[in-house]
Amino acid sequence: MPTTDQQQELTRSLHRSHGSFELALAPVLMALIGLWLDRTFDTLPLFTIVLAAVGVLGSTVKVMYVYKAQMAEEAAAAPWNRSVSEAAGQ
């Protein structure tokens, strides 16, 4: 049975790797929806291209914002950002 520390590290790893799945699957899913719309309205390949581009853009922006938020948390917890009273253990 894994320890609590191992479970927490596994959870962190899974949270970190979800960005790669978003970058790969969002454009594919959006392109499939676009393909269905194109076949329905006989506009091939308009919706496929537009929705695939929206999927790429949306997933990239989301991953970028999540990355920036995580880096801000890490920077706030960095030793050089602690006040003197925290560093002294008060």
C-alpha positions as CSV (number, residue, x, y, z in Angstrom):
1,M,0.0,0.0,0.0
2,P,1.5,3.4,-1.0
3,T,2.2,5.9,1.7
4,T,0.4,9.2,2.0
5,D,3.5,11.0,0.6
6,Q,3.5,8.7,-2.4
7,Q,-0.2,9.2,-3.0
8,Q,0.2,12.9,-2.9
9,E,3.1,12.8,-5.3
10,L,1.1,10.7,-7.7
11,T,-1.8,13.1,-7.5
12,R,0.5,16.0,-8.2
13,S,2.0,14.2,-11.2
14,L,-1.4,13.5,-12.6
15,H,-2.4,17.1,-12.2
16,R,0.8,18.2,-14.0
17,S,0.3,15.9,-16.9
18,H,-3.3,16.8,-17.7
19,G,-2.1,19.7,-19.8
20,S,-0.7,17.4,-22.4
21,F,-4.0,15.6,-22.8
22,E,-5.8,18.9,-23.1
23,L,-3.4,20.1,-25.8
24,A,-3.9,16.9,-27.8
25,L,-7.6,16.1,-27.3
26,A,-9.3,19.5,-27.4
27,P,-8.4,20.3,-31.0
28,V,-9.3,16.7,-32.1
29,L,-12.7,16.8,-30.3
30,M,-13.4,20.3,-31.7
31,A,-12.4,19.2,-35.2
32,L,-14.7,16.2,-35.0
33,I,-17.6,18.4,-34.0
34,G,-16.7,20.7,-36.9
35,L,-16.6,17.8,-39.3
36,W,-20.1,16.8,-38.1
37,L,-21.3,20.3,-38.6
38,D,-19.7,20.5,-42.1
39,R,-21.4,17.3,-43.2
40,T,-24.7,18.4,-41.7
41,F,-24.6,21.9,-43.5
42,D,-22.5,20.8,-46.5
43,T,-19.8,23.4,-45.8
44,L,-16.7,21.1,-45.8
45,P,-14.1,22.0,-44.4
46,L,-15.1,25.4,-42.9
47,F,-16.3,24.4,-39.4
48,T,-13.6,21.7,-39.1
49,I,-10.8,24.1,-39.6
50,V,-12.3,26.9,-37.5
51,L,-13.3,24.7,-34.5
52,A,-9.9,22.9,-34.6
53,A,-8.2,26.2,-34.4
54,V,-10.5,27.3,-31.5
55,G,-9.6,24.0,-29.7
56,V,-5.8,24.7,-30.1
57,L,-6.1,28.3,-29.0
58,G,-8.4,27.5,-26.1
59,S,-6.3,24.7,-24.7
60,T,-3.1,26.7,-25.1
61,V,-4.5,29.7,-23.3
62,K,-5.8,27.5,-20.5
63,V,-2.5,25.7,-20.0
64,M,-0.7,29.1,-20.1
65,Y,-3.0,30.5,-17.3
66,V,-2.6,27.4,-15.2
67,Y,1.1,27.5,-15.6
68,K,1.3,31.2,-14.6
69,A,-0.9,30.6,-11.5
70,Q,1.3,27.7,-10.4
71,M,4.5,29.7,-10.9
72,A,3.0,32.6,-8.9
73,E,2.2,30.1,-6.0
74,E,5.8,28.7,-6.2
75,A,7.3,32.2,-6.2
76,A,5.1,33.3,-3.2
77,A,6.3,30.3,-1.2
78,A,10.0,30.8,-2.2
79,P,12.4,31.4,0.7
80,W,13.5,34.8,-0.7
81,N,9.9,36.1,-0.4
82,R,9.4,35.3,3.3
83,S,9.4,38.1,5.7
84,V,12.1,38.3,8.4
85,S,9.7,37.2,11.2
86,E,8.7,34.1,9.3
87,A,12.4,33.3,8.6
88,A,13.2,33.6,12.3
89,G,10.4,31.2,13.1
90,Q,8.1,33.7,14.9
